Every structure is written in C-alpha cells, then in structure tokens.
Amino acid sequence: MERRTQSYSSPKINIASQIATALFGGIALFIIILIIWTLGYQLVYAGRIFPGISVAGINLSGMTPAEASIKLNEELIFPYQGKILLRDGDKIWTASPAELGMVFDAPASASSAYQVGRSGGLFGAFNDQLDSRKQGKSADIVIIFDQQVAYAYLQTIAFGLNQSPVEASLDIQGTEVISQPGTVGRYLNVDATLLALSAQLQSFRDGEVLMVVDEVHPDLVDVSSQADTARQILASPLTLHLSGASELDPGPWTYDVPIVAEMLIVQEVQTEAGTHIEVMLAPNALGEILVKIAAEIDRLPENARFVFDDESRQLVVLTPSTTGRTVDISSSIIFINESILQGIHDIELKVNTTDPAIKDTMTAEELGITELVNAETSYFYGSSAERIQNIQAGSAPFHGVLVAPGETFSMGSVLGDISLDNGFAEALIIFGGRTIKGVGGGICQVSTTLFRNAFFSGFPVEERHSHAYRVYYYEQDAGGGRDSDLVGLDATVYFPLVDFKFTNDTPYWLLMETYLDVAGRNLTWKFYSTSDGRSTDWTTTGTKGVVSPPKPVFEENDELAKNEIKQVDWSAEGADVSVTRTVYKNGSIYFEDVFNTHYEPWQAVCQYGPDTNNPEKKAEEQGLCQ
C-alpha cells in the first residue's frame, strides 16, 4: 500500500511574508525616489547654490560660488563700515572691525554656502535641500580675525590708559606738613579685553565692548590722620623736665617748634596687617639732646658726710647724702614719643636712681664709729701763701669722708681735678727732675699727712710713692725744727699717674676729718672708728748712703732784670732709708711691712737776669744757692 505525504502551510505565515515583501518594496521605492530626487536636484543646480541658502542674510539662491562671492563682497560692508565702541567709564574709543583686524573671506563664505545640501551623506544632503527650500538656511560666514592687529590696537589704548599706583606721601618742609593721598593704579587687561572683542566681532554687528581694567591699590592710600598727628606735634614747643625737680636742679629744657620739626621723621612700618606710616621724633636726634641733658642731670650717689661729736659721741651731719641718678635715655626716647603722640608737650624724663651707701639718717652705732682711733699732724713752716692755699684746697674734700669696711681708699678719687678752677694756686712742684712752679704745689703735704695716719693706725698701705728728694716740710717737728725720724715717711700724689691708697681692713666704717691751722702752720688728720685692738711699732734705719748735693746751677732768665738773682731750687742730700712697721692685734703680730725710700741728691738752682756779671758772687752775697 503506497503512503503519500502531503504538506500544508499556515495562512498566518503567508500573510506576514506578504507584508514584509511589501514593506521592503516600499523602502526600496523610497530610496530610489530619494536618489532620483537628490541626483536630479543636484543636476538641476549643478554648479549653483541651492535655493533658500543665504550668508549673513544675503540670499545666494541659484548663484555659482563665483557669483555669490561677488555679491557678498558688494553687500557685506560690516568690516569697513561697522563700528565697535570700546569703553572705559566715560572714555570711549571707536574703531571699524577692519581696524581691529577683522577680514571677511567672501570666496570661502560662498564655498560654505555651496556645500549646504551637498554634504552629510544622502539623508543629510536631502534634509538640507528640503529645509533650505521650505524655510531657508544660513551658511556659515567665514571671517579671518587677526588678533595681532587687535592686540596692537589695544596696546595703543593701554599706553594712555595705564596708570601706576601712587603711594600716599607725607613730608615735613620746615614747620609745614605736606600730605598727598595715594591713587589706585589701573592697567588694561589686554588678553581679557581681546576675548570680549573677538566675541563682539563674530556677532557681525555694531556693538560696545567694555574693556577689562585691573586695579592695583597702593600700600598707602590715606595718610591724613598721620598728617594731623604731625601738625599736632608741631603745634607747641617741646619741654622736657626732671620729675620732682628742686630749685637747685637743672632744667627744664625747651625746644622751639623749628627744632622739633628738624627731629620729626616719617617712616613706613611693615606689619602683618600691611604697610602704614608712623610719625615720631627721630630716636637718634632725641638721643643727642638727651646725652647733653644727662651731662647736667647725671650724678653719682654721694654718702653723707659727718663729723664726730666727741662729747655726745654721735655723728653730726656735715653734708646730706645725695641720691645718684642717671637719665634712662632708651626709656626716655620711647616715653617722649608716646607722650607727644598723645598731644603732651611738657614731658617728664625717665631717670634711674641709686641710693648712697651712707644716708644722712644713719647713726654712729649703725656705722660702728665710736671713738678717735688715731690722729696725725704735719707741719709746714715757711710755706708761701700759695702753698697754704693748696693745702687748704687739697685737704678740704676729705673732711667728713667715710671709708667702708674692707674698702681700699684712693686719695686721688676724692681729690679730683687739681686746677685753678677748683681753688688751687700755682706753687712750687717737683716735675721732670726739677722744682718748678705749677698748679697744686703743696698737695703732698696732704698726702704725707694721710699716709702717716694710715701708717700709725696700722692699716695696710696698698700704694705709696716717695718724693724724688728730701723736702724740708715733711721732716718738720712742732717747733719748726727738723726731725730725722720722719725721713722716709712722706708720700706724693700726681693723680691719676701717682696715687696713695690704703685699706680699711676692719669691720667698722672709718670717718676721716681734716683740720687746717693756718696760724700754727699745721694740718691734722683724724680717724674715727672703733678700735679692733691693733697697735703699731716701727723702726727706722735713718739716712744711709748719704750723698752730697751737686754744685749749684746758674741759669739766665730773660724775665729777670740785670743783676737780679732768684733761687728756684734748693740743694738736698741724697740718701736711703728703710722704715719697718709691725702691726699687732690684741698683743699678737698682725702683719709686718717695710717702706724703702731712695732720695736723689738735689742741686740748688739760681737764675739771673741778662747782662749780669758774676752771678755766683752776687748769689753768695745774698745768701742764695749756698
């Protein structure tokens, strides 16, 4: 039996196949029509711009690119007749786009219009052709913008516009204060302005461009307040005074406005907050006047001076103590400037004070001064009035002086300047191997008396210098005769080269008193303190190795008259002497020392006037230079 197989197709499948066939056929037909249209449209407008195409509002439909280029050149006059307004506040500059570097490229713009509907593929070209035909289409205009031309144009503007910042200024001219406010600097930002200009030019329309200007502010804008301060400083003289000044104190010191103006300075000060101006009196100038003022104000502290009342056994104030003071120049400069900035013109000086070691309120008990421990007297019979005057002037400064426990006392530090201004006179002195006339002759009477008191009181002698030759005054006894035991107990001073020093090595203060008896031709030096049980023994070798003086010398002196003879130096034997001192304390030897002295032989010197015959005989007749 034969089997047959029969196939059947579904009706739904046939319908879908039919639809797909129809759709494919429609698309193919559309594409064919589109191709035919596009090719046909291009054939119709071959070499010409499609309808509806314009550049910058100029219709170029149906034109060849060459025709379009001519038309654009004829109608596009913006680069040459357009106006671009550049503004900076009230200042304006007007230029054509061409002056600013804008060039219109007509052939390139026509070519751009020609390409519309001919690029972008089949669908893109068709769409452009359709849009331009229906509603028109604008092609890109081609502009050449030479920024170098625009940059140069803006640089020309910047040359007149740019302005550097000016700092505020303050100047003192004489007593007049001149101030000027600062001004803000302005600089054309060419790059930023160029961007704004480029955008305006590409709009192809007249317009205004606001130029970008950068401002630079000065560090100092306003100095009016400082100028007011300077005027206030110069409104009145400057007066400096000492606080609590008495009638005996110096000052006040007043400086007129012109002088203050010379000291006034203006300076810039840099801080974290910025730069500012300060007005002040120049520290250097203030320092100079304060140094001069200090020379009048500064003083060392001075101990009170006393005398010991032997009956009451108390101290009597001879001279009150004085507080030391020094001008604090650094602090005064700061305070003066602080005060004058506040409108104060009468200003107190800053002064540092130092209390004296001994105030006039101290008592004998506090100082340990209870008795006379020793007194020595020297004699000066035959002294001239000038020499006595010098002994008086030289001994007076030591009356009432106190020497501290442990202090090494310098005679020269109290004696001070030996000058005519300080009450000294010209008298005979030993200088350069000669006895000559000089200021202060006789001072060695004072130093010799002090040396003997320190010697016999048992105080250590730190510095002592003998005379070059034996001097009669220092060997005199109370009756005016010569005491050979006193040879080698003299001391000379010629401060600061030669001084006499001794040390108060007791735990008590030592009070010195000096008494000059002009009529009795003697000087007494007293030491008041408290005895610590010391006593002094001494021995002397007497003069040894005595050398006779040389023969007298005779010299002519133009200041003397004929046959006038004057002795200016006296002969003295040369010799050596050694004095040994033993100081005991409470019966035991405390210390020993030896004072060796060498005296040169000294010749007499006589002077005579010119044309004097045989001056030696005339000197002998007068008892001179024997």
C-alpha positions as CSV (number, residue, x, y, z in Angstrom):
1,M,0.0,0.0,0.0
2,E,1.5,3.3,-1.0
3,R,1.9,6.1,1.5
4,R,1.7,9.7,0.4
5,T,2.9,12.7,2.4
6,Q,1.1,16.0,2.0
7,S,2.3,19.3,3.4
8,Y,0.2,22.2,4.5
9,S,1.2,25.9,5.0
10,S,-0.4,28.1,7.7
11,P,-2.4,31.0,6.4
12,K,-0.8,33.4,9.1
13,I,2.7,32.7,7.7
14,N,1.8,33.7,4.3
15,I,0.3,37.0,5.4
16,A,3.5,38.0,7.3
17,S,5.6,37.2,4.3
18,Q,3.4,39.3,2.1
19,I,3.6,42.3,4.5
20,A,7.4,42.1,4.7
21,T,7.7,41.9,1.0
22,A,5.5,44.9,0.6
23,L,7.4,46.9,3.3
24,F,10.8,46.1,1.7
25,G,9.5,47.1,-1.6
26,G,8.2,50.5,-0.2
27,I,11.5,51.3,1.4
28,A,13.3,50.4,-1.7
29,L,11.0,52.5,-3.7
30,F,11.5,55.5,-1.3
31,I,15.2,55.2,-1.6
32,I,15.0,55.1,-5.3
33,I,12.8,58.1,-5.3
34,L,15.2,59.9,-2.9
35,I,18.2,59.1,-5.0
36,I,16.4,60.2,-8.1
37,W,15.3,63.4,-6.3
38,T,18.7,64.2,-4.9
39,L,20.6,63.4,-8.1
40,G,18.1,65.2,-10.1
41,Y,18.1,68.2,-7.8
42,Q,21.8,68.4,-7.9
43,L,21.7,68.0,-11.7
44,V,19.3,70.9,-11.9
45,Y,21.5,73.1,-9.6
46,A,24.8,71.7,-10.7
47,G,27.5,74.3,-10.0
48,R,25.0,76.6,-8.3
49,I,23.9,77.2,-4.7
50,F,20.6,75.5,-3.8
51,P,17.5,77.7,-3.4
52,G,17.0,79.3,0.1
53,I,20.7,79.4,1.0
54,S,22.0,82.7,2.5
55,V,25.1,84.1,4.2
56,A,24.7,86.8,6.7
57,G,21.2,87.5,5.5
58,I,22.2,87.8,1.8
59,N,20.2,85.3,-0.4
60,L,22.6,83.4,-2.7
61,S,20.0,81.0,-4.3
62,G,20.9,79.7,-7.7
63,M,24.2,81.5,-7.8
64,T,27.5,80.0,-8.7
65,P,30.2,80.3,-5.9
66,A,31.9,83.0,-8.0
67,E,28.7,85.0,-8.4
68,A,28.0,84.5,-4.7
69,S,31.5,85.8,-3.8
70,I,31.0,88.9,-5.9
71,K,27.6,89.5,-4.3
72,L,29.0,89.1,-0.8
73,N,31.8,91.5,-1.4
74,E,29.4,94.1,-2.7
75,E,26.9,93.8,0.2
76,L,28.9,92.7,3.2
77,I,30.5,96.1,4.2
78,F,30.5,95.5,8.0
79,P,34.3,95.1,8.3
80,Y,34.8,98.5,6.8
81,Q,31.7,100.5,7.8
82,G,30.8,98.7,11.1
83,K,31.5,100.4,14.4
84,I,32.9,98.8,17.5
85,L,32.8,101.0,20.6
86,L,35.5,100.3,23.3
87,R,34.6,101.9,26.7
88,D,36.3,102.5,29.9
89,G,34.0,104.6,32.1
90,D,33.5,107.9,30.4
91,K,36.3,107.3,27.9
92,I,35.4,105.7,24.6
93,W,37.4,104.6,21.5
94,T,35.6,103.8,18.2
95,A,37.1,101.6,15.5
96,S,35.9,99.6,12.5
97,P,36.2,95.9,12.6
98,A,38.8,96.1,9.9
99,E,40.9,98.4,12.1
100,L,40.7,95.7,14.7
101,G,41.9,93.0,12.4
102,M,38.6,91.6,11.1
103,V,38.8,90.4,7.4
104,F,35.7,88.9,5.6
105,D,36.6,85.9,3.3
106,A,33.9,86.1,0.6
107,P,35.1,83.1,-1.6
108,A,35.3,80.9,1.5
109,S,31.9,82.1,2.7
110,A,30.4,81.4,-0.9
111,S,32.0,78.0,-0.9
112,S,30.4,77.3,2.5
113,A,27.0,78.2,1.1
114,Y,27.6,76.0,-1.9
115,Q,28.3,73.0,0.3
116,V,24.9,73.2,2.0
117,G,22.8,70.3,0.6
118,R,25.9,68.6,-0.8
119,S,27.5,67.1,2.4
120,G,26.3,65.0,5.3
121,G,25.5,61.9,3.3
122,L,22.4,61.1,1.3
123,F,19.9,61.8,4.1
124,G,21.8,64.8,5.3
125,A,22.1,66.4,1.9
126,F,18.4,65.6,1.2
127,N,17.3,67.1,4.6
128,D,19.4,70.3,4.0
129,Q,18.0,70.7,0.5
130,L,14.4,70.2,1.8
131,D,14.9,72.7,4.7
132,S,16.5,75.4,2.6
133,R,13.7,75.1,0.1
134,K,11.0,75.3,2.7
135,Q,12.3,77.8,5.2
136,G,15.7,78.9,4.1
137,K,19.0,78.1,5.6
138,S,22.0,80.3,6.5
139,A,25.5,79.1,5.7
140,D,28.5,79.9,7.9
141,I,30.2,83.2,7.2
142,V,34.0,82.9,7.1
143,I,35.8,85.6,9.0
144,I,39.5,86.0,9.4
145,F,40.3,87.7,12.7
146,D,44.0,88.8,13.0
147,Q,44.4,89.1,16.8
148,Q,47.8,90.7,16.4
149,V,46.2,93.7,14.8
150,A,43.6,93.9,17.6
151,Y,46.3,93.4,20.3
152,A,48.4,96.2,18.9
153,Y,45.3,98.5,18.8
154,L,44.6,97.7,22.5
155,Q,48.2,98.2,23.4
156,T,48.0,101.7,22.0
157,I,44.9,102.4,24.2
158,A,46.7,100.8,27.2
159,F,49.7,103.2,26.7
160,G,47.4,106.2,27.5
161,L,45.1,104.4,29.9
162,N,47.6,102.5,32.2
163,Q,48.4,104.4,35.4
164,S,50.8,103.1,38.1
165,P,49.6,103.2,41.7
166,V,50.9,106.2,43.7
167,E,51.7,105.8,47.4
168,A,50.3,108.4,49.7
169,S,53.0,110.7,50.9
170,L,53.7,112.8,54.0
171,D,56.6,115.3,54.1
172,I,57.8,117.9,56.6
173,Q,59.0,121.1,54.9
174,G,60.3,123.4,57.6
175,T,57.4,123.5,60.1
176,E,54.8,122.8,57.4
177,V,53.2,119.3,57.0
178,I,52.6,118.4,53.3
179,S,50.4,115.3,52.6
180,Q,49.2,113.7,49.4
181,P,46.6,110.9,49.2
182,G,47.5,107.7,47.3
183,T,46.0,106.9,43.9
184,V,44.9,103.5,42.6
185,G,46.8,102.1,39.7
186,R,44.9,100.9,36.6
187,Y,46.1,98.6,33.9
188,L,44.2,97.4,30.7
189,N,43.9,93.7,30.8
190,V,44.6,93.2,27.0
191,D,44.1,89.5,27.0
192,A,40.7,89.6,28.7
193,T,39.6,92.5,26.6
194,L,40.7,90.7,23.4
195,L,38.3,87.8,24.2
196,A,35.3,90.2,24.6
197,L,36.3,92.0,21.4
198,S,36.5,88.7,19.5
199,A,33.1,87.7,20.6
200,Q,31.6,91.0,19.5
201,L,33.2,90.9,16.1
202,Q,31.9,87.4,15.4
203,S,28.4,88.7,16.0
204,F,28.8,90.7,12.8
205,R,27.0,93.6,14.4
206,D,27.9,97.0,15.7
207,G,28.3,97.0,19.4
208,E,30.1,98.1,22.6
209,V,32.9,96.3,24.3
210,L,33.6,97.1,28.0
211,M,37.3,97.0,28.4
212,V,38.7,94.9,31.3
213,V,40.8,97.1,33.5
214,D,42.6,95.7,36.5
215,E,43.1,97.9,39.5
216,V,46.2,97.9,41.7
217,H,45.8,99.5,45.1
218,P,48.9,101.3,46.7
219,D,50.1,100.1,50.1
220,L,49.4,103.6,51.4
221,V,46.2,105.2,50.4
222,D,45.4,107.8,53.1
223,V,47.8,109.5,55.5
224,S,45.6,112.3,56.6
225,S,45.5,111.0,60.2
226,Q,49.3,110.9,60.4
227,A,49.4,114.4,58.9
228,D,47.1,115.6,61.6
229,T,49.4,113.9,64.2
230,A,52.4,115.7,62.7
231,R,50.7,119.1,62.8
232,Q,49.7,118.4,66.4
233,I,53.3,117.6,67.3
234,L,54.4,120.9,65.8
235,A,51.6,122.9,67.4
236,S,53.8,123.8,70.5
237,P,57.4,123.7,71.7
238,L,58.7,120.5,73.4
239,T,59.6,120.8,77.1
240,L,61.5,118.2,79.0
241,H,61.7,118.3,82.8
242,L,63.1,116.4,85.7
243,S,60.4,114.9,88.0
244,G,60.3,116.5,91.4
245,A,63.0,119.0,90.5
246,S,64.1,121.5,93.1
247,E,65.4,125.0,92.5
248,L,68.9,123.6,92.6
249,D,68.2,121.0,89.9
250,P,68.8,121.8,86.2
251,G,66.1,122.2,83.7
252,P,63.5,122.4,82.3
253,W,64.8,122.2,78.7
254,T,62.6,123.7,76.0
255,Y,62.9,123.2,72.2
256,D,61.1,125.5,69.9
257,V,58.9,124.3,67.0
258,P,61.6,124.6,64.3
259,I,63.9,122.4,66.3
260,V,61.1,119.9,66.9
261,A,60.4,119.9,63.2
262,E,64.0,119.0,62.4
263,M,63.7,116.0,64.7
264,L,60.3,114.9,63.2
265,I,60.6,111.9,60.9
266,V,58.0,110.0,58.8
267,Q,58.7,106.3,58.3
268,E,57.0,103.3,56.7
269,V,56.4,100.3,59.0
270,Q,55.7,96.8,57.8
271,T,53.3,94.7,59.9
272,E,51.2,91.6,59.4
273,A,48.3,93.9,58.7
274,G,50.2,95.7,55.9
275,T,52.2,98.9,55.5
276,H,51.4,102.0,57.4
277,I,53.0,105.4,58.2
278,E,54.4,106.4,61.6
279,V,55.3,109.9,62.7
280,M,57.7,110.3,65.5
281,L,60.7,112.2,66.8
282,A,63.9,110.6,65.4
283,P,65.4,108.4,68.2
284,N,68.9,109.5,67.1
285,A,68.1,113.2,67.4
286,L,66.4,112.7,70.7
287,G,69.4,110.7,71.9
288,E,71.7,113.6,71.1
289,I,69.8,116.1,73.2
290,L,69.3,113.6,76.0
291,V,73.0,112.9,76.2
292,K,73.5,116.7,76.7
293,I,70.8,116.8,79.3
294,A,72.3,113.7,81.0
295,A,75.5,115.6,81.4
296,E,73.7,118.1,83.6
297,I,71.5,115.6,85.4
298,D,73.6,112.5,85.9
299,R,75.4,112.3,89.2
300,L,76.9,109.5,91.3
301,P,75.4,108.7,94.7
302,E,77.2,110.6,97.4
303,N,77.4,109.4,101.0
304,A,76.5,111.7,103.7
305,R,79.5,113.5,105.4
306,F,79.7,113.6,109.2
307,V,81.9,114.9,112.0
308,F,82.1,113.1,115.2
309,D,81.0,114.9,118.3
310,D,83.5,113.9,121.0
311,E,81.2,114.9,123.8
312,S,77.9,113.2,122.7
313,R,79.8,110.5,120.8
314,Q,77.3,110.9,118.0
315,L,77.6,111.9,114.3
316,V,76.7,115.4,113.2
317,V,75.6,115.7,109.6
318,L,78.1,117.9,107.7
319,T,76.8,117.3,104.2
320,P,73.5,115.4,103.5
321,S,73.6,112.3,101.3
322,T,72.8,112.6,97.7
323,T,70.8,110.0,95.7
324,G,72.6,109.1,92.4
325,R,70.6,109.5,89.2
326,T,71.1,108.8,85.5
327,V,68.9,109.6,82.6
328,D,67.5,106.4,81.1
329,I,68.0,107.5,77.5
330,S,66.3,104.5,75.9
331,S,63.2,104.7,78.1
332,S,63.0,108.4,77.7
333,I,63.1,108.3,73.9
334,I,60.1,105.8,74.0
335,F,58.2,107.8,76.6
336,I,58.7,111.1,74.8
337,N,57.4,109.7,71.6
338,E,54.4,108.1,73.3
339,S,53.6,111.3,75.1
340,I,53.9,113.7,72.2
341,L,51.7,111.5,70.1
342,Q,49.0,112.0,72.7
343,G,49.3,115.7,72.5
344,I,51.5,116.2,75.5
345,H,54.4,118.7,75.0
346,D,55.7,119.0,78.6
347,I,57.2,115.6,79.2
348,E,59.0,114.1,82.2
349,L,62.4,112.4,81.7
350,K,62.8,108.8,82.7
351,V,65.6,108.7,85.4
352,N,67.1,105.8,87.2
353,T,68.2,106.4,90.8
354,T,70.8,104.8,93.0
355,D,70.8,105.2,96.8
356,P,74.1,106.1,98.5
357,A,75.7,103.5,100.8
358,I,75.5,106.0,103.7
359,K,72.4,108.1,104.2
360,D,72.4,111.1,106.4
361,T,69.9,109.4,108.7
362,M,72.4,106.7,109.8
363,T,73.9,106.8,113.3
364,A,77.3,106.3,114.8
365,E,76.2,103.0,116.3
366,E,75.0,101.7,112.9
367,L,78.4,102.5,111.3
368,G,80.5,101.3,114.2
369,I,82.0,104.8,114.8
370,T,82.6,105.2,118.5
371,E,86.0,106.8,119.1
372,L,89.0,108.6,117.8
373,V,91.4,105.8,116.8
374,N,94.3,107.9,115.6
375,A,95.3,111.5,114.6
376,E,98.4,112.7,112.9
377,T,99.7,116.3,112.4
378,S,102.2,117.5,109.9
379,Y,103.9,121.0,109.8
380,F,104.7,123.4,107.0
381,Y,106.6,126.4,108.5
382,G,108.0,128.6,105.8
383,S,105.3,127.8,103.2
384,S,104.1,130.5,100.8
385,A,100.6,131.8,100.8
386,E,100.0,129.9,97.5
387,R,101.2,126.6,99.1
388,I,99.0,127.1,102.1
389,Q,96.1,127.8,99.8
390,N,96.7,124.5,98.0
391,I,97.0,122.6,101.3
392,Q,93.6,124.0,102.3
393,A,92.0,123.2,98.9
394,G,93.6,119.7,98.9
395,S,92.6,118.7,102.4
396,A,89.0,120.1,102.5
397,P,87.5,117.4,100.2
398,F,88.4,114.7,102.7
399,H,86.7,116.3,105.7
400,G,83.8,114.0,106.7
401,V,84.6,111.3,104.2
402,L,83.7,107.7,105.1
403,V,85.7,104.6,104.2
404,A,83.7,101.4,104.1
405,P,84.8,98.2,105.9
406,G,87.1,96.3,103.5
407,E,87.3,99.2,101.1
408,T,90.7,100.2,99.6
409,F,90.6,104.0,99.7
410,S,92.1,106.0,96.8
411,M,93.2,109.5,97.7
412,G,93.1,110.5,94.0
413,S,89.4,109.5,93.6
414,V,88.4,112.1,96.2
415,L,91.0,114.8,95.4
416,G,89.6,115.2,91.9
417,D,91.0,117.7,89.4
418,I,93.8,119.9,90.6
419,S,93.1,123.1,88.7
420,L,92.8,126.9,89.2
421,D,89.0,126.5,88.8
422,N,88.9,124.2,91.9
423,G,90.6,126.7,94.2
424,F,94.2,125.6,93.7
425,A,97.1,128.1,93.1
426,E,100.4,128.0,91.4
427,A,103.2,127.0,93.8
428,L,106.5,125.0,93.6
429,I,106.2,121.4,92.5
430,I,108.7,118.7,91.6
431,F,108.4,117.8,87.9
432,G,110.9,116.3,85.4
433,G,113.8,116.3,87.8
434,R,113.3,120.0,88.7
435,T,111.4,122.1,91.2
436,I,109.2,124.3,89.1
437,K,106.1,126.4,89.6
438,G,102.9,124.6,88.9
439,V,99.3,124.3,89.9
440,G,98.8,122.4,93.2
441,G,102.2,122.7,94.8
442,G,101.7,121.7,98.5
443,I,99.3,118.8,97.8
444,C,101.9,116.4,99.0
445,Q,101.6,117.9,102.5
446,V,98.1,116.5,102.4
447,S,99.1,113.0,101.1
448,T,102.0,112.8,103.5
449,T,99.7,113.5,106.5
450,L,97.2,110.9,105.3
451,F,100.0,108.4,104.8
452,R,101.3,108.9,108.3
453,N,97.8,108.4,109.8
454,A,97.2,105.2,107.9
455,F,100.8,104.1,108.8
456,F,100.4,104.7,112.5
457,S,96.8,103.4,112.6
458,G,98.0,100.1,111.4
459,F,96.1,100.0,108.1
460,P,97.6,98.1,105.1
461,V,99.1,100.6,102.6
462,E,98.4,99.5,99.0
463,E,100.2,102.2,97.1
464,R,102.7,104.9,98.3
465,H,105.3,106.9,96.4
466,S,108.1,108.9,98.0
467,H,109.4,112.2,96.7
468,A,112.4,112.3,94.4
469,Y,114.4,114.2,97.0
470,R,114.1,115.1,100.7
471,V,111.7,118.0,101.3
472,Y,112.2,120.0,104.4
473,Y,108.5,120.4,105.1
474,Y,108.0,116.7,105.6
475,E,110.7,116.5,108.3
476,Q,109.5,119.4,110.5
477,D,108.5,118.9,114.1
478,A,106.1,121.0,116.1
479,G,108.7,123.6,116.8
480,G,109.7,124.1,113.2
481,G,112.9,122.1,113.7
482,R,114.0,119.0,111.7
483,D,113.0,115.5,113.0
484,S,115.3,113.0,111.3
485,D,113.0,110.1,112.3
486,L,110.4,111.4,109.9
487,V,112.7,110.9,106.9
488,G,111.1,108.2,104.7
489,L,107.5,108.9,105.9
490,D,106.5,111.2,103.1
491,A,104.1,110.4,100.2
492,T,103.5,112.2,96.9
493,V,100.4,112.2,94.6
494,Y,100.1,113.1,91.0
495,F,96.7,111.6,90.1
496,P,96.0,109.5,88.0
497,L,99.6,108.5,87.4
498,V,100.6,108.5,91.1
499,D,98.2,107.8,93.9
500,F,98.1,106.9,97.6
501,K,95.9,104.0,98.7
502,F,95.2,102.2,101.9
503,T,92.7,99.5,103.0
504,N,90.3,99.7,105.9
505,D,90.5,96.1,106.9
506,T,88.3,96.4,110.0
507,P,84.6,95.5,110.2
508,Y,83.8,99.2,111.0
509,W,83.3,102.3,109.0
510,L,86.2,104.8,109.1
511,L,85.4,108.5,109.4
512,M,88.1,111.0,108.3
513,E,88.3,114.6,109.5
514,T,90.9,117.2,108.4
515,Y,91.7,120.4,110.2
516,L,94.0,123.1,108.8
517,D,95.6,125.5,111.3
518,V,97.0,128.3,109.1
519,A,98.3,130.3,112.0
520,G,100.1,127.3,113.5
521,R,101.2,126.1,110.1
522,N,99.9,122.5,110.6
523,L,97.5,120.0,109.2
524,T,95.8,117.4,111.4
525,W,94.1,114.3,110.0
526,K,91.8,112.3,112.3
527,F,90.5,108.8,112.0
528,Y,87.2,107.9,113.9
529,S,86.1,104.3,114.1
530,T,86.1,101.5,116.7
531,S,89.4,100.0,117.7
532,D,89.8,96.4,116.9
533,G,92.8,96.1,119.4
534,R,95.6,96.9,116.9
535,S,98.7,98.8,117.7
536,T,101.8,99.8,115.8
537,D,105.6,99.6,116.4
538,W,108.1,101.0,113.9
539,T,111.8,101.4,113.5
540,T,113.9,103.3,111.0
541,T,117.4,102.8,109.8
542,G,117.8,106.6,109.5
543,T,119.6,108.0,106.4
544,K,122.1,105.7,104.9
545,G,124.5,106.2,102.0
546,V,124.3,109.9,102.2
547,V,125.4,111.7,99.0
548,S,126.3,115.4,99.0
549,P,124.3,117.6,96.6
550,P,125.9,118.7,93.3
551,K,127.2,122.2,92.9
552,P,124.6,124.9,92.4
553,V,123.5,125.6,88.8
554,F,123.1,129.2,87.5
555,E,120.8,129.9,84.6
556,E,120.0,133.0,82.7
557,N,116.3,134.1,82.8
558,D,115.1,136.7,80.3
559,E,112.3,137.6,82.6
560,L,114.7,138.9,85.3
561,A,116.4,142.3,85.4
562,K,120.1,142.8,85.2
563,N,121.9,141.8,88.4
564,E,118.6,140.2,89.7
565,I,119.2,136.8,91.3
566,K,116.4,134.3,92.1
567,Q,116.8,130.9,93.7
568,V,114.3,128.4,92.1
569,D,115.6,125.1,93.6
570,W,117.3,124.1,96.8
571,S,120.0,121.6,97.5
572,A,119.3,118.3,99.3
573,E,121.5,115.4,100.2
574,G,120.8,112.0,98.6
575,A,120.2,109.1,101.0
576,D,118.4,105.8,101.5
577,V,116.2,105.0,104.4
578,S,114.2,101.9,105.4
579,V,111.2,102.0,107.8
580,T,109.8,98.8,109.2
581,R,106.4,98.6,110.7
582,T,104.9,95.9,112.9
583,V,101.2,95.9,113.4
584,Y,99.8,94.0,116.4
585,K,96.2,93.0,117.1
586,N,95.4,92.1,120.7
587,G,99.0,91.6,121.5
588,S,99.8,89.3,118.5
589,I,101.6,90.3,115.4
590,Y,99.0,91.0,112.7
591,F,101.4,91.9,109.9
592,E,104.7,93.5,109.1
593,D,105.8,95.7,106.2
594,V,108.8,97.7,105.1
595,F,108.9,101.0,103.4
596,N,112.1,101.6,101.4
597,T,112.9,105.1,100.2
598,H,115.6,106.4,97.9
599,Y,116.3,110.1,97.7
600,E,118.4,111.6,94.9
601,P,120.9,114.3,95.7
602,W,119.5,117.6,94.6
603,Q,121.3,120.7,93.5
604,A,120.3,124.3,94.1
605,V,119.4,126.3,91.0
606,C,119.7,130.1,90.8
607,Q,118.5,132.3,87.9
608,Y,119.8,135.7,86.9
609,G,118.9,138.4,84.5
610,P,120.7,139.1,81.2
611,D,124.0,141.1,81.3
612,T,124.5,140.1,85.0
613,N,128.2,139.9,85.8
614,N,129.5,137.2,88.1
615,P,126.1,135.9,89.2
616,E,127.7,133.3,91.5
617,K,129.3,136.1,93.7
618,K,126.1,138.1,93.8
619,A,124.1,134.9,94.9
620,E,126.7,134.4,97.6
621,E,126.3,138.0,98.8
622,Q,122.6,137.4,99.0
623,G,122.9,134.0,100.8
624,L,121.4,132.1,97.8
625,C,122.4,128.8,96.3
626,Q,124.9,128.0,99.2
